[in-house]
Amino acid sequence: MKFLSVTVAAAALLAGIYGMAPAAHASDAGDFLIRGRALVVAPDVGSSLSLGGAGIPGHTDISTAIVPEVDFSYFFTDSIAAELIAGTTPHNVKASGTPLGKVDLGNVWLLPPTLTFQYHFMPHEKISPYIGVGVNYTLFYGVDKGDALGLKYDNTFGYAFQAGVDYKLDDHWSLNLDLKKLMLNTTATVNAGLGTPIKADVDINPWLVGFGVGYRF
C-alpha cells in the first residue's frame, strides 16, 4: 500500500507539472507498443530456515542482476493498457549464519513472465506517466547446486506493482523509465548431507528498474 501511495503521488505530481504542456503525439486505443529495456533486478530478500520442521539460525542472500528485457503492450483505450514482460535473470544464492556456516547454494536462473494492467494518465502528451498492477509467475531453472548435495526451488505465483513514464520522441518512438515491485516467495529445499533436508522459506520480492526505448504501431 505504501508503494501504491508513492506511485500515485508521483504520477499526480507529473500530471500537475506537465498537464498544461501542448498536446504531443497521440496514443490511441488499438495501438501496440514494443519496448526493449536494460533491467536491474535487485532482490529484497527475507528468509527463514528449518530442519525437520524446527527453525534453525541462518538466512539466504541473493545477488543483483542486470539483464536485457523485452515487453509488449496493447492499448484497450487511450489510457488503459496491458503489458507483458519477457526476460530471464541469473542469480547467485548463499546461505549465511547456518549451523554449517556460510553455504554456497550456487546459481539459479529466474524466468518471471509478468502481466500488468496499466493506467496512462496523459496518453496524448509528450510525457505520459502510468501506474499498473498485475500478476507474476516465476520459474526457477538452470540450478547449480554449489556446495549442496541437492537443491530445488518451487515455482510460484506473485503480485506485481508498477510505475513508470514514457517520453515520446515522435509518432512511433519513445523513451521509457519503469519501476516494478514483485511480491515473490519460494521454498528452497537443500540437501546438505544432514539426512533431513533444510527448508528455506525465501521472500525474494525483487525491485525491477528498467530504462529503454519503445516503438508504437
C-alpha positions, 0 to 999 in steps of 0.5 A: 500500500505504501508503494501504491501511495508513492506511485500515485503521488508521483504520477499526480505530481507529473500530471500537475507539472506537465498537464498544461504542456501542448498536446504531443503525439497521440496514443490511441486505443488499438495501438501496440507498443514494443519496448526493449529495456536494460533491467536491474533486478535487485532482490529484497530478500527475507528468509527463514530456515528449518530442519525437520520442521524446527527453525534453525539460525541462518538466512539466504542472500541473493545477488543483483542482476542486470539483464536485457528485457523485452515487453509488449503492450496493447492499448484497450483505450487511450489510457488503459493498457496491458503489458507483458514482460519477457526476460530471464535473470541469473542469480547467485544464492548463499546461505549465511549464519547456518549451523554449517556456516556460510553455504554456497547454494550456487546459481539459479536462473529466474524466468518471471513472465509478468502481466500488468494492467496499466493506467496512462494518465496523459496518453496524448502528451509528450510525457505520459506517466502510468501506474499498473498492477498485475500478476507474476509467475516465476520459474526457477531453472538452470540450478547449480547446486554449489556446495549442496548435495541437492537443491530445488526451488518451487515455482510460484505465483506473485503480485506485481506493482508498477510505475513508470513514464514514457517520453515520446520522441515522435509518432512511433518512438519513445523513451521509457523509465519503469519501476516494478515491485514483485511480491515473490516467495519460494521454498528452497529445499537443500540437501546438505548431507544432514539426512533431513533436508533444510527448508528455506522459506525465501521472500525474494520480492525483487525491485525491477528498474528498467530504462529503454526505448519503445516503438508504437504501431 
